[in-house]
Amino acid sequence: MFNRIKDVLRSLMLVELLKGMMLTGRYLFARKITVQYPEERTPQSGRFRGLHALRLYPNGEERCIACKLCEAVCPALAITIESEQRDDGTRRTTRYDIDLTKCIFCGFCEESCPVDSIVETRVLDYHGEKRGDLLYTKPMLLEMGRKYETQIATDRTADAKFR
Amino acid sequence: MPTIEIDDKVIEVKAGSTIIEAADSMGIPIPRFCYHKKLSVAANCRMCLVQVEKMGKPLPACATPVTDGMKVFTRSQFAVKAQKSVMEFLLINHPLDCPICDQGGECELQDIAVGYGASGSRYTEEKRVVLNKNIGPLISTDMTRCIQCTRCVRFLKEVGGMMELGMVGRGEHAEITAYVDKSVDSELSGNIIDLCPVGALTSKPFRYSARTWELIRRHSIAPHDGLGSPIEMHVKGNTVMRVLPREDEAINECWISDRDRYSYEALNSADRLTTPMIKDNGVWVETDWQSALEFAATRLNDIARNNPQDIGVLVSPNSTMEEAYLAKKLAQGLGCGNVDHRLRQSDFRLDSKHIGTVWMGCNISDVQSMERVLVIGSNLRNEHPLLTHRLRKAVKAGAELSLLNPIDDDPLMPVAHKTICAPDAMVNALAQILKAMSVMPRYAGHLSPAVSNLIDKVKVQSGPQSSAQAIAESLSGSSASVDLVAPRAAVLLGNIAVHHPRYAEIYSLGEAIAELCGASFGVLSEAANSVGADFAQVLPNADAMNARTMLESPRKGYLLVNVEPELDCHNAHLAAKAMAEAECVVALTVFKSEALRDADVLLPIAPFSETSGTFMNMEGRVQTFSAAVKPLGECRPAWKVLRVLGNVLNIPGFDFDSSEQVSREIFGGEDPSQLASNRLNNHLYDSGVRDAARVNDETPNILQRIGEISLYQADALVRRAAPLQKTKYAVPLAAYMHHAQLAQLGFQAGGAVTVSQGNGSVSLMAQIDDHVPIGCIRIAAALKETAALGDMFGPLEIKAVEIKAA
């Protein structure tokens, strides 16, 4: 009985509505923090798992040795590798494709890589305009590696003691 | 039998067996590297150390014989500590390059390191480096990875027959190496890849092309010799990446020959025919199946309507039973009886004299327990690489091996007695053996009239032929105690005997010898399905033409099933001429081939890896296999092509939907092995040939050719397997002769000579080969360079090429 009266009084005095309006009012006068993407960006962790890259050594030699561990570990079966013996006798890939429409960005490929070749960069804003644009081939991935090597290297160094 | 206890489980084992054998039979795992059940015990890796009660030190399980009441602990703290220490030592110098090692994923060291290795190494000093050796085109080496288990060394010595690898140096400096500047040339060499427990020896053609976990394993049967080794094809996508053996104690134990292992390289060669082709005014035009089949059917039908006997059907003895059977059925549907698969045979006088299907006369696994063996006309290692190993086992166990051969190539085992003579003297040599045997008192009363008649005619020759006496004594076992009830003896005919122009006499004399001494008698069949095609009656009808007469009197039309006429037939020149003169040649072929230049329509068929089928091997074992990959391009399994060709020709009884239906028709719904054991029989109806045998033919004073088929030229697949063609077995083509013969003819070694046979002649280089008897010249057959020559065995003329004065 007592509770019933309390409920009626509350709804008559619009307590809930006022509470809500108070919250709205607080945000109305608070400092705005909208990020003006893409001009502005939120800070990223060094461990961010974005678009993949194949790294190269400073002398321009690709790191990948076609061990195919990333292909084996990939839970989404997004990686396809073909390999052969290059003319200098080393083991190299002739094909290294990542199908980004399949990829779930779990980072296992990076973890499995014995030579730190395949990595996930901080790049997150990429797109494809038609079917097939998101199938990244070896030259595309190597280009990513060339372009972001400085940042990739810095991130790996910073994280080295935890790995 | 001693009773022992391993890990608290009691087992009774054979006296003299080792702890590791006992443990293996109980399924108790003991880690090992150097031990292999088929090789001698070396006990040098020490990985199999176990604890034995009352022994102060751990003992190697592979080298410790069991004793009654022995108590063994394989998982005790003491044993595991010993095993872990050994593992640590082995890993000290082993590189950590698993990611680039082809053995990664199928590596025994990797696997055992997971169980017994530490997570990190305590070794901080420099690891040793061993330089790689180039040991040939088949095996690539990474000697730094070697853990000196010496399995490869023992294999080549004990199974291969020649010690081509060995260990030099001690301790830190120990390394496996071949002879200086020599490669490993054994025809079984590929097995050391499987044996190597680490990645020190890996396959060169397969190098870096796939990982073991990506490969799907599909079972198949090796199609290159009569053994029919069970193999496993490793497939990635729709490509056969490599071939490994499957284990069958009765056939291949656990080995396969290099021919079976590397022939897959031809499966995707550029030579593959992938679309049907028709020759239009001398130009090859690609077409579709419909028009190609209709073209073939119309042309065949036109010829058959006039006279069915104008068609000749040649079937490769490497075709499956289904393919061969359908080819025969097709020919019969056309009313033509000219069908044959014995392409390299030249003497057909025994046709219609055979009681059953000719086979090897005993089981493959019986060969190793033979005590006395006579092999007639066989370059053993060339023809039957793996069966030779069984013979080698027999010889090692004390068997006496006698050889009657036209070439003296080393079979890599001790030969007790041998007669090396010119091909046309072989019949006489056999008759000498029979005669020598007949005068032995033991056999005196057992001679059939035909044999005694024949023997009376034999003139005994002295001199080099006297080895006949020795062979006869060896075969009848007069020198040793012999089991007269079940003598373990065999007389075996090889390919040279089958190709011999007087095969009928060799066969009947061989049979007589075997009968007299109670030995088993048989033919080591040349191709994967020689016995099977015989069994399926893919032979000419009673009054029809055989493989030779079909070419001698050219037919108007030919149907070739997987045949390259001038390479697969006995007389290359005749074959090429017959094809050129024919109105229509329909060729079902796997490869585009220069040998098929005179064909009119090429129908692309699938090789053994892309079709299902059945092979019957030399011991009559029926083995069915299915396709490992899908047919390349427009290729179709040959049985399907023949089936549809039968439909287009409106021949009844061609409504098969699967190869199983065809094989069911071949075996009439009965159990194949039962049927085979009823039908396999090497006896002859009568001894007509024996009566007429011209045993005393004087060796005519003319030069003869010994046209052998070299190991890697035997069939269309191996001819195109690039790695095999790079081996030492791809001997440079030349006219090989004895040095005395060379001097007698007045040639220089290395000089150019012209060899002519019949109408054809070729220019070759004269070379010395003292394994060839005087009066003979060894010129390889089944090569396009010698396709102008005629019979594989027969007279030839040779003269030096005159150098014209400038």
Interface residues (C-beta under 8 A of the other chain):
Chain A: I65 A66 C67 K68 L69 E71 A72 S83 E84 Q85 T90 R91 R92 P114 V115
Chain B: C98 P99 I100 G104 R207 Y208 S209 A210 R211 W213 E214
